[in-house]
């Protein structure tokens, strides 16, 4: 089970979810107990996904229609066949939550750079709206941070700290560049994680590059043991 801050390749992310994540929105299907969203805040990203100042709320832009005129059309909730698009499925989940059903759990992954992704954590889908943008309407989904997701069952899992807010994208990028994409303790490039030097639960900041470092799973577990 991934923990917030885990750094993954595309293949590792797909393996975790048990499916090929070739699109940005994946509403739960079959035995899935959650949905999946892939977001990007890179310069030139296709959609303008945003993170609120509280560091706990994501505003995710839905997906366009298919075809050459997609960018000029309102983002669709259903297809010509009458079935729901992924936009429509997420909208329906919000309407059901308003009627008293549980909010849809969504795992959110963020593209850090080509081939490199970060697990941002488990979110609740709390709102959906159509918003005007450049003479058309787009879907805007609001997601609120819950935490890491289901507790991991294996003893070799990373500790789940109180995860109070997202590490901003620019901080992740600066830390990735500074630490050269490897564990600062042993130099490993496998099983990496964005780690708070002073845990958030103890007052450490997610906004300060100096409080974030890259550790591998083994070194992160050793650090946790020394804190305890």
N, C-alpha and C positions, 0 to 999 in steps of 0.2 A: 504494500500500500504506500502510495506516494505521500510525502509530507510537504507542507508549504515551503517553497524555497528550493526544492529538489530541481536539479538541472538535468535535462533529459535530451537525448537525440530523438528525432522524429520516430525512428523505429521503436525505441524504448517506450515512447508515449503511446504508440499504437498497440504495443504488446500489453501495456498496463490496462488499456481499455478493451482489448480483445477485438479490435476492429480497425480497418484502414480509415484513418481520419483525413479524408481527402476534401472535406468541406469544413466550414467553420462552425456550423451548428448541427448538433446531433441530438435530437430528442430521443429519450429512452425508448427502447423497443425490446420485445421479447422478455428476457429475464432481467434486463437492466433495471437497477434501482435508482438510477440517476441519469441526468442528461450531461452532455459535454459541450463546452464552448471553447473555441480557439480564438484568441484575441491578439491584436498587434497594435503597438503604439510607435512603431518605427516610422521614420520619415518616409512619406510616399505610400503608406499603407492604404489598401483598397478602401477600408472603412475607418471612420474617425472614432474609434473606441476611446472612452475616457474613464479616468479614475477620479472620484470626488476628493475634495481636500481632506475629508475625514480618513482617507486611506482604507475604508471598509466597504465602499460602494463603487460598483462598476456600472457605467452606462454603455451598453453594447448595442451597436448598430446592426439591424437585421440585414438580410441578404437580398440582392437585386433579382429582378426577373432575368430570364435567360434571353439572349439575343443581342443584336447590335444596338438596339435602342434602350437597353436595360437601364442605363444611367439617366434616362429622361422619363422613365415610368415610375409611378408609385410602386413601392415594394409590395409584392402580392402576399395575401394571406391564404389564397387557394389557387389551385390550378384550373385550367379549362375543363379538366375531367371532373372537377368538383371536390377532389381530395385536398387536404390541407398541405401547404408548404411547411417547411420547418418554422418559418415565421408564424404561420397560423397555429401550429402545434404549441409553440411557446405562448402565444396569445391565449389560446384555449386553457392552458395550465394556469395562467394568471386569473382568468375568469372563474375557474373552478376553485381556486384559493379564496377568492372573494366570496364564494358561496359556502365557505367553511371547510373545504378540503385542505390538506396539508400543502404548504408551499413546495414547489418543485425543487429538489436538490440538484445543483449543477456543479460539476467539476470544471474549473477554469484553468486553461493552460495559456501562457503568453509566449509569443515568439520573441526571443531575445535577439537573434541574428540568424542568418541562413543555417538551417539544420540544427539550431540550438533552441530549446524550449525550457520554460520554467513553470512548474506547477504552482499556481497562485492560491490554491485551496478550494474548499467546498463552500459554495454560496447558495443562498435561497433566492429563487426568482420571485421578486416582490411586486413588480409593476411592468406594464407594457403600454405603450402609447404610440400613435402615429404623429409624427412631428414634421412640420414644413421645412424643407431644405432645398434651396435652389430650384424653385418652381415645381417641386414634387413632394411627396410625402414618404418618409422612411420610418421604419419600425425602430423604436428605442426601448430596449429592455433594461430594467434596473435590477441589479443583483446585489445582495447584501452578504458580506462575509460571515460565514459560520465558524470555520476552523479547518482542521486538517482532513476531515472525513471520517470514515469508519476507523476505529482503533485497530492498529495492526496487531496480528496475533503471534507473529514470530518474534523470538527473543532478540534477533539481530536488527530490529528496526530502530530507526532514529527516534530519540525522545520527542514527544509532542509537547512543545512549550506553549504557554499562553500566547496565541498568535493574534495580536491586537490590531494590526494594520498591515497593508501590503508594503513591501519594499518598492519604492518608485522605480519606474523603468530606467530613468537616467542614472540612478544610484547603482542598479544592477549592471548597467553597461560600463560605468566607471570602474566598479569593482572587478568585473570580468577582465577589463583591459589591464588594470593595475596588477591583478594576481595572475595574469597570463593564462586564464582558463584552466588553472590547476590548483590542487590543494596546497595551501601555503605552508603546511606542516611537513608533508612527505613528498610533494610533487606529483602525486597521482592525478591522472586525468579521467579516472573512472568513478562512478557513484558520487558525483559532486553535489554540493548543497551550499546555498547562500546562508551563512550562519551569523547570528547576532553575537558579537564578542561579549557584550553585556546583554543578557536575555531581555527581551521586551518586558517580560513579567517582572523583572527587577529594575525597570526604569531605563533600559537601553533603547536608543533611538533607531527607528527604521529609516530615518531620513538622513542620517549622518554616514557618509562613506567610511569614516574612520571606525564606525561600530559594526561594519559588515565585512565579512571575509569569506573566502571560499575554502571549505574543508571537504574532504572525502568522508564517506560514511564511517570508516574505522576511526579516523581522527576526531570526528564529531562525537562519536560514542565515548571515546577516551576523555574528551573535554567535559562531556556531561557527567561522567563518573567522578572527575576531579571536583566539579562544582558541588555535587551531592556529598 
